[in-house]
Amino acid sequence: MDNSQTTEKAHFNPPVFYVATAVLALLVFYAVVFPQGATTQFQSLQNAIVSYMSWYYVMVVAVILIGVLAVGLSSFGEVRLGPEHAEPDYSFWSWFAMLFSAGMGIGLLFFGVAEPVMHYLEPPLGETGTAAAASEAMVLTFFHWGFHAWAIYAIVAMILGYFSFRHKLPLTLRSALYPMIGERIHGPIGHAVDIFAIVGTVCGVATTLGFGVLQINSGLNHLFGLPVGDMVQVVLIVVTTLLATVSVVMGLDAGIKRLSELNMILAGLLLLMVLVLGSTVYLLQAFVQNFGSYLSEIVSKTFNLYAYKPTDWLGGWTIFYWGWWMSWSPFVGLFIARISRGRTIREFVFGAMLVPAIITMLWMTFFGNSAIHMILNEGLTSLGEAVAEDQSVALFQFLEQFPLSGLFSFVAVIMVVVFFVTSADSGALVVNMLSSHGRDDTPVWQRIFWCFLIGIVAISLLLAGGLGSLQTAAIASALPFSVILLFAMYGLVKALRTDTMKRNTQSAPVAPISARNPVSWQRRLKNALQLPSLAEVHEYIAEVGKPALEEFAAEMQKSGYDATVTEKKNHWVQLDIHQGDETGFIYGIYPKATLKPDANNLDKELSDDHDDGSPDIYFRAEVHLYEGGQDYDVMGWTKDQLLTDMVSQYERHLQFLHTLR
């Protein structure tokens, strides 16, 4: 086979490509040919999930949020998404612009006004139309669009980025299962994981595009009188999908990056306009109060299933959002991973979860609080009525209350279109990578194919039942993916533990070079390869270890220090240097039983005080300090090397005492 054929095959994963395409084609066929039946089935499926699985969705999202914060704040946060020497591929501005446009763009424009107003008008509990309802509406909006949402994106991106850039595995979801199933990720199990990821991604992106096209249609109707209807929306999806195709053909840097940066500038101008022309001081006060209330209620909101006061509100809002975020997370996560190479996990968690969440909350405050303020304090009840009737017109009805409303509405429509394009083309890029062994240097036709298929799925779901079908697709596709995600999180933690232990091992002390008695590299290698018995370790401690400690103690005694060497049971030997009222210095050499690299009985209980002659066990001469075992072996070191190590450890001890004074 020639090189071109080999390269083409490497860019294409037939089982994943064909099966995922077939599943999506069946979904489209069913939705188009049997629209009434599809609508009924979609509604029944959503009701069943909300009734029987809402607790599961709540628990999964809670585990994800806790897991992301724990990994980011732990020692794992120092691990880099890539080699230790890697530098970030993009500046913080470009990185943030792309992940924000892919992660939340259309949703912020669609729900920025609509959701706070809807929660204010129809709260899950309590009275409507009050100041308390307004405060609760903003807390609920923060809850749905805050740390939980970005944590879902962050965990998927972290998993993909770590295994791809750190361990050279394909940039697909299957790689997260490598610590558990090894090379089998390249077989049927891995194919199934990527197929689920593709189907979930396409459904999630189609849901977002459905919201986007509804808002584009409403905006054009508001500005130019363009009729609102299914055929107009189908045409709009086709046109914007063509624009997305052009962008995806241009590539990540030329297409998505530039469009994302443009939209961030437009979003900043629109946000500034609302702040400056609105109630500026009130909005700043509201943001601080909203954020504080959100933090104070985040635990109770996270686990609230309204079990004691059942309500349909939970399924229509929280469960929908958790399903939407999870169904969209393979797309957003893989895309964020693709642009995050070179960043540490802690930097990644801060930049990809905390900062975007806070900016999102700022947006929701400025738009949502302004709208509620108009209804509650300025008597603009018509705004609430318009939002209740059609959420897609909320933004444009809101902008009507500002000067130059036509201009700002036009800018908003442009933003929705650009967000639509960036969502579609980045979604096509991600799905293409999932079907091509994680590579993005694929033939142009593959990228075009996925871009058009996403548009077709969005059209079919929209025609099959509008927002209801879109919501069901998002919630249902998240169910199997969430199971995969939990296993992937376990795999990530397992791999990070191994990675951290390896990094710590690399920084552990090795036999120092002694100028007086140098040791050849062959001798050092022999020492490293030996697997001594307990008797050999005892002999080494008696002939080399104890004399070295006694020589060090004698030198300390010449300087007036109280230094003693004691031999404990089973030939343990220990140097004690007393420092008066301060913490003393201890340097001991203890025999330590451990399993050989090729040991068969991994569950064997090891004992340090006897040698049972097992072929699976060998012994190490490990250093113990005041704090306990240091987990490094000095077996085979010369006396000079031991003395050099004692001096180094004692210097660290003196520095420790200095910091306490």
Secondary structure, DSSP 8 states (H G I E B T S, - for coil): --HHHHHHHHT--HHHHHHHHHHHHHHHHHHHHSHHHHHHHHHHHHHHHHHHHHHHHHHHHHHHHHHHHHHHHSGGGG-BSS-TT---SS-HHHHHHHHHHHHTHHHHHHHHHHHHHHHHHS-SSS-SSSHHHHHHHHHHHHHHHSHHHHHHHHHHHHHHHIIIIIH---SSGGGGGHHHHGGGGGSHHHHHHHHHHHHHHHHHHHHHHHHHHHHHHHHHHHHH----SHHHHHHHHHHHHHHHHHHHHH-IIIIIIHHHHHHHHHHHHHHHHHHHHS-HHHHHHHHHHHHHHHHHHHHHHHT---SSS--THHHHTHHHHHHHHHHHHHHHHHHHHHT-TT-BHHHHHIIIIIHHHHHHHHHHIIIIIHHHHHHHTS--HHHHHHHHH-GGGHHHHHHTTSTTHHHHHHHHHHHHHHHHHHHHHHHHHHHHHHTTTT-S---HHHHHHHHHHHHHHHHHHHHHHHHHHHHHHHHHHHHHHHHHHHHHHHHHHHHHHHHHHHHHHHTS------SSS---HHHHHHHHH----HHHHHHHIIIIIHHHHHHHHHHHHHTT-EEEEEE-GGG-EEEEEEETTEEEEEEEEEEEEEE-TT-S-TT----SS-----TTEEEEEEEEETTEEEEEE-TT--HHHHHHHHHHHHHHHHHHHHHH-
